[in-house]
C-alpha cells in the first residue's frame, strides 16, 4: 500500500492574512481560517481579483487545493 502524502503544515498561517494565486491568473486575499490534507483552504474577509472582472469582496470562501498554484503570507 502506498504511503499517504504529508499533510500541509499551515498552522502558523491560521488567522493571518494570505494571498493565494490560482490557475487562470486569479488572486484571492483573505484570512486563513482552516485547511485540510488536500490543501483545500477556508478563508474569511476575502477579496478576489481576476482578469477582466472587477475585484469582488466576500465574507468567506473555500478554495479547492487542486486550483492553487502558490500562496504567501501577507504582512499588513
C-alpha positions, 0 to 999 in steps of 0.5 A: 500500500502506498504511503499517504502524502504529508499533510500541509503544515499551515498552522502558523498561517491560521488567522493571518492574512494570505494571498493565494494565486490560482490557475487562470491568473486569479488572486484571492486575499483573505484570512486563513481560517482552516485547511485540510490534507488536500490543501483545500483552504477556508478563508474569511474577509476575502477579496478576489481579483481576476482578469477582466472582472472587477475585484469582488469582496466576500465574507468567506470562501473555500478554495479547492487545493487542486486550483492553487498554484502558490500562496504567501503570507501577507504582512499588513 
